[in-house]
Amino acid sequence: MGIADNATITSKGQVTIPKRIRDELGLTAGTEIEFIIEEEGTIRVQPKEPPLQRLRSVKEKLSEYDVDIEEMRRESKAAWSSHIDEDET
């Protein structure tokens, strides 16, 4: 099972992430984090990934499926090109 700990929200809406959780996630002062509300109402907290790393993560997840990334790129480019062409007329 994972690590669980408790914290209290201050009157300013601030929460101190418990040390055990910070240590497990490798969070240090200045680390940006993101809060994600899952469909069932739980909140997930994780270190915020730089944009390029996020794209790599998406690519890795897509590689688990039969998805042609190059085809998606071509279709996206064509869709945006036609949209831009419409705006210019």
Buried (B, 14 or more C-beta within 10 A) or exposed (E): EEEEEEEEEEEEEEEEBBEEBBEEBEBEEEEEEEEEEEEEEEEEEEEEEEEEEEEEEEEEEEEEEEEEEEEEEEEEEEEEEEEEEEEEE
